[in-house]
Amino acid sequence: MDTCGEIALSGPSVMKGYYNRPQATAEVFAGGWLYTGDLGYTDAKGNYFITGPREGRHRSFSSGKNIYPEEIEAYYLRTPWIKELCVLGLESRKPGEPLSERLHGVIVPEL
């Protein structure tokens, strides 16, 4: 495996920042680059591989709860029926309302 590092993005299709959240924007942008919080590497053929989240990365909900996706994924990946799993936080169309933020899992079953 080649050297693993944090994935950073730049270009016209990358967001300019979080709406009305200057502190959150400052935490992920540096020198014109968006630091995704994900780790990855490039192989000799130029293929990109995402290996997982940066250590300690979490999803903060407006309720004040912090969710660590890798902990939830590790728990559920113990079952033989799940091949791959991605846990993420999603917000409904009405941000700030009770229950507008929810945890979701995308599962690839082990058939």
N, C-alpha and C positions, 0 to 999 in steps of 0.2 A: 504494500500500500504506500502511496506517495504521502507527503507531508499533509497533515490535516490542519485546517484553520477555519476561522469564522468566515462565512460567506458574506460578501459585501457587493451591493449592486449600485450601478449608476447608469443614467441614460434618460431619454425623454419619456419612457413609459413608467419610470419609478415615481412614486408619490412624492409630493413636495414636503409633506409632513402631516401630522395628525390635526384634524380640524379643532381649533380652539384649545389645543393642548401643547403649548410651547415647551413645557418641561419634558413631556413624553417624546416630542420631536427631537429635542436636544440629546436625549438619551440614546437614540438610535442613529443619528446623523453625525458624521465627522468628515470634514474635507470634501463635501459634496457626495459622499458615499452613504448609502443606507446599509447599516450593519443588521443583518436579519436575525442574529441570535442563533442561527443554525451552523453546525460544523459540517465541513465537507472537504473533498479533495478532487483533483483532476488527474486522470491517468495519462499514460504516455500517448494515447490516441486522441486526447483532448476531450474525453468524456467526463462529465461532472457527476459526482456521487455525494449525496447528502447522508451523513452518518448519524445525525441526531442533534438534539438541542445542546447549546452551550450549557455547561454545568451551572446549576442553580437557576436556570431560566424558568420563569413561571408566568402564568396568566393571571393578572389581577382583575377581579370583578369589582364593580362599583359597590357591592355589599361589603367590601373590605377583605373578602376571602381571597387567598392566593391558591392557585391550583398548579401543581407540578405534573405536567403531562407524562413525563417519563416514569414517574412512580405509578401512575394509574395504568400505563401501558405495560410496565413490568408485571404488575399484579395479574392483569387479564391474559398476558401472553403465557402464563403458566399452564393454561388449558391446552390440550392437544388439538382442539377444534378451531383455534385461531392461528392462521399463518402469519398475518401482518395486521397491525393496528396503528391508527393515528388518532390521538385524542386532541381536540381543539375546542376553544371557547368561541361561541358565535353569539352575536347580538341581533335581536329582532329589529324590525323596521322602526320601532319606537324606543330609542335609547333612553335610559334613565327610569323607565317604568319598572315596577316590581316584576321579577321573572323575565326581564327583557334579555338577560344574559343566561345562556345555558351551555352546559358541557355536552359535546357530541363526540361520538367515536365512529370512525370509518374502519370497517373490518373486512379483511380478505379471509374467508374461511379456509380451513385446511380440509380439503375434500379427500 
